[in-house]
Amino acid sequence: MEKLLRKMGCYNTNKDESGHPLWYSPITKKLFAMSHHHSREVANGTLIKILKAAGNR
């Protein structure tokens, strides 16, 4: 997930919101919360929400 976001130009701001890291998307010019899933699968709804916030949908 993080690889895809980085490829899109997004980056971690090193800030947290409710325990979730905040990322910034240069496409949408918005901050969005990412989850700490690492190698675990992300639920479809969560995945869609993150990709939309990053500007991929």
Helices and strands as residue ranges (DSSP letters): H 2-7, E 11-17, E 20-25, E 30-33, H 44-54
